[in-house]
Amino acid sequence: MATDSHISSKCICMSYRPFKKQQKQKEKEMEDKEEIKKSKVIKIDTQKSWEHHISQATNQKYPVVVHFSAFWCVPSIVMNPFFQELASTYQDVLFLTLDVDEVKEIASKMEIKAMPTFLLLNGGTPVDKIVGANPDEIRKRIDHFIHSTRSYKSV
């Protein structure tokens, strides 16, 4: 009986090797998918972070779209997946999100009065503001914004 168990054990180990290789390959594929899923939206949680990202975008001539939200505001939370989708769609745009309660000075400076608010900046200057959770309007305005900044760059 000890011999049968030894043989059985050996067979399991031998058949385990291809399984282990397949498992590693599946894990690698999952990691790759997770990498793709990683957010292209940068969370701003300090004044310094805001200044850094706005300065960097301005220097590189990237337009910026900011989602001003609040953790307690359901429409803001509902807009998060849509905002993520926009960030994946527009590769040459910097997408930032910030909670107005975490970085009050920025919300105040940008005159944010309601959430969600989407602010479009070019060269660090606000050029458009969309208040409310209206995905179609937001997409339309961002499309127009991106088109106008590209036209501006080519002039």
C-alpha positions as CSV (number, residue, x, y, z in Angstrom):
1,M,0.0,0.0,0.0
2,A,2.9,2.4,0.7
3,T,4.0,1.8,-2.8
4,D,0.6,2.8,-4.3
5,S,0.6,6.0,-2.3
6,H,4.1,6.8,-3.4
7,I,3.1,6.3,-7.0
8,S,-0.1,8.2,-6.6
9,S,1.8,11.0,-5.0
10,K,4.3,11.1,-7.8
11,C,1.6,11.2,-10.4
12,I,0.0,14.2,-8.7
13,C,3.3,16.0,-8.6
14,M,3.9,15.3,-12.3
15,S,0.5,16.4,-13.3
16,Y,0.8,19.5,-11.0
17,R,3.7,21.0,-13.0
18,P,1.7,21.8,-16.1
19,F,-1.2,23.0,-13.8
20,K,1.3,25.2,-11.9
21,K,2.6,26.7,-15.2
22,Q,-1.0,27.3,-16.4
23,Q,-1.8,28.9,-13.1
24,K,1.2,31.2,-13.3
25,Q,0.2,32.1,-16.8
26,K,-3.4,32.9,-15.7
27,E,-2.1,35.0,-12.8
28,K,0.1,36.9,-15.2
29,E,-2.9,37.6,-17.5
30,M,-4.9,38.7,-14.5
31,E,-2.0,41.1,-13.5
32,D,-1.9,42.5,-17.0
33,K,-5.7,43.0,-16.9
34,E,-5.4,44.7,-13.5
35,E,-2.7,47.0,-14.9
36,I,-5.0,48.0,-17.7
37,K,-7.8,48.6,-15.2
38,K,-5.6,50.8,-13.0
39,S,-7.0,54.2,-12.8
40,K,-5.8,57.0,-15.1
41,V,-7.4,59.4,-12.7
42,I,-5.1,61.0,-10.2
43,K,-6.5,61.7,-6.7
44,I,-5.5,65.1,-5.3
45,D,-5.4,65.2,-1.6
46,T,-3.1,68.1,-0.8
47,Q,-2.5,71.7,-2.1
48,K,1.1,70.6,-3.0
49,S,-0.2,67.7,-5.1
50,W,-2.6,70.0,-6.9
51,E,0.1,72.6,-7.7
52,H,2.5,69.9,-8.9
53,H,0.0,68.3,-11.3
54,I,-1.4,71.5,-12.6
55,S,2.2,72.9,-13.2
56,Q,3.2,69.7,-14.9
57,A,0.2,69.7,-17.2
58,T,0.7,73.4,-18.0
59,N,4.4,72.8,-18.9
60,Q,3.5,69.9,-21.1
61,K,0.5,71.7,-22.6
62,Y,-1.9,69.0,-21.4
63,P,-5.6,70.0,-20.9
64,V,-6.9,69.1,-17.5
65,V,-10.3,67.8,-16.4
66,V,-11.0,67.9,-12.6
67,H,-13.9,66.1,-10.9
68,F,-14.8,67.9,-7.7
69,S,-16.6,65.5,-5.5
70,A,-17.5,64.6,-1.9
71,F,-17.6,61.2,-0.3
72,W,-21.1,61.9,1.0
73,C,-22.5,63.0,-2.3
74,V,-24.2,60.1,-4.1
75,P,-24.2,61.7,-7.6
76,S,-20.4,62.3,-7.3
77,I,-19.8,58.7,-6.4
78,V,-22.1,57.5,-9.2
79,M,-20.0,59.6,-11.7
80,N,-16.7,58.0,-10.7
81,P,-16.8,55.0,-13.2
82,F,-17.8,57.4,-15.9
83,F,-14.9,59.7,-15.1
84,Q,-12.6,56.7,-15.1
85,E,-13.9,55.8,-18.6
86,L,-13.3,59.3,-19.8
87,A,-9.7,59.1,-18.5
88,S,-9.2,55.9,-20.5
89,T,-10.7,57.5,-23.6
90,Y,-8.8,60.7,-23.7
91,Q,-5.1,59.7,-23.4
92,D,-3.7,63.3,-23.8
93,V,-5.7,64.8,-21.0
94,L,-4.8,64.9,-17.3
95,F,-7.8,63.7,-15.2
96,L,-7.8,64.7,-11.6
97,T,-10.3,64.0,-8.8
98,L,-10.5,65.6,-5.4
99,D,-12.8,65.5,-2.5
100,V,-13.9,69.1,-1.6
101,D,-13.8,68.3,2.1
102,E,-10.1,67.1,1.9
103,V,-8.7,70.0,-0.1
104,K,-11.1,72.9,0.8
105,E,-8.7,75.6,-0.3
106,I,-8.7,74.4,-3.9
107,A,-12.5,74.0,-4.0
108,S,-12.8,77.5,-2.6
109,K,-10.3,79.0,-5.0
110,M,-12.1,77.4,-8.0
111,E,-15.4,78.6,-6.6
112,I,-16.9,75.1,-6.4
113,K,-20.4,75.4,-4.9
114,A,-22.0,72.1,-5.7
115,M,-21.0,68.5,-6.3
116,P,-20.3,67.0,-8.7
117,T,-18.6,69.8,-10.6
118,F,-16.3,69.1,-13.5
119,L,-13.8,71.8,-14.3
120,L,-11.9,72.1,-17.5
121,L,-8.5,73.8,-17.4
122,N,-6.1,74.9,-20.1
123,G,-2.8,76.3,-19.1
124,G,-3.9,76.2,-15.5
125,T,-6.8,78.5,-16.2
126,P,-10.4,77.4,-15.9
127,V,-12.2,77.5,-19.3
128,D,-15.4,75.6,-18.6
129,K,-17.4,74.3,-15.6
130,I,-20.1,71.6,-15.6
131,V,-22.2,71.3,-12.5
132,G,-24.2,68.1,-12.0
133,A,-24.2,64.5,-13.0
134,N,-25.0,64.6,-16.7
135,P,-22.7,62.2,-18.6
136,D,-23.9,63.2,-22.1
137,E,-23.3,66.9,-21.4
138,I,-20.0,66.3,-19.7
139,R,-18.8,64.2,-22.7
140,K,-20.0,66.8,-25.2
141,R,-18.2,69.6,-23.4
142,I,-15.0,67.7,-22.9
143,D,-15.0,66.8,-26.6
144,H,-15.4,70.4,-27.5
145,F,-12.8,71.4,-25.0
146,I,-10.3,68.8,-26.3
147,H,-11.0,69.9,-29.9
148,S,-10.5,73.5,-29.1
149,T,-7.2,72.9,-27.2
150,R,-5.8,70.8,-30.1
151,S,-6.8,73.6,-32.6
152,Y,-5.1,76.1,-30.3
153,K,-1.9,74.0,-30.2
154,S,-1.7,73.8,-33.9
155,V,-2.0,77.5,-34.5
